[in-house]
């Protein structure tokens, strides 16, 4: 498999890791859109949100809980944004689900 995030999980590509457990890995985004921009990814390869199954329910919750814990640990209780993109029209560029945690600036909508 030629998946960028799977290669990061396997240690084949370096990343600035913030958190890791048996299910997820969190690291700094290489092209940050905010002063704090962390990606939380499952270690299990799942291409898009549409590929989640009922068996992945606990994993999906763990991704969200990890983002919440990292936001608190990074001093972002005053506010942050979490985003998951799905497929090309949704803005997904790496086909391995991941949650963006962005903070430390005013997060406006639409982004900019």
Helices and strands as residue ranges (DSSP letters): H 4-9, E 17-20, E 24-28, E 36-42, G 49-51, G 54-56, H 57-73, E 80-83, G 88-90, E 98-103
